[in-house]
Amino acid sequence: MESIVDQDIDHKRRRFLVATTGAVGGLGIALAAWPFLDSMEPSQAAIGAGAPIDVDISKLEPGQLILAVWRSRPIWILHRTDAQLAALPKNNPMLRDPDSRQRQQLPEFVNGDYRALEPHIFIAVAICTHLGCLPNFEPEPGSLGPDWQGGFLCPCHGSRYDLSARVFDGSPAPLNIPIPPYWFKSEKIVRIGELKDGGSQDWSPAIW
Ligand code: FES
């Protein structure tokens, strides 16, 4: 199985292996431009029909973000560093729903600051909960203001999310970004689109 495409790119781009094609205003525009993962199984036709995908994360470096596609939606897979994890609770007073209590936060294990099965590996649907744009990855602390611990910024109307994709108060986006069902088949392979027991095949967030 192939893994993440190796690219000779600068430091910042190493953390966000996405072909830069200019501003992306709609989800449908963006997907064809992101060819950097070739580790998904089964076939593209089956994936489009909603089948789970397996992604090789063995080369995902700390601080690096990659994209997969599941059910025609972009999926973030971020390897959070120890420092990024330690900074997450600082955001809580500024977040709209720090504990992810809204119905859409599936599956249950995503509750809490980490919103992940394994804290260092963060997986979420890369779609802004306002009107569906793709938020940009902005990991540098302080880059968007003194309280910025790193996160995601939507280029369309300015919604901000932390590195657990929890939305900041004052953003037009109403909800945290949903977490898809997933489980780790091994240390290298994450299966996105189902739970370990095979459940959540009918997963659908309450938005979009
Ligand atoms: S679509 Fe993201 S802020 Fe409007």
Residues whose N, C-alpha, C, O or C-beta is under 5 A from the ligand:
A	BS01	FES	C128 H130 L131 G132 C133 C154 C156 H157 G158 S159 P172
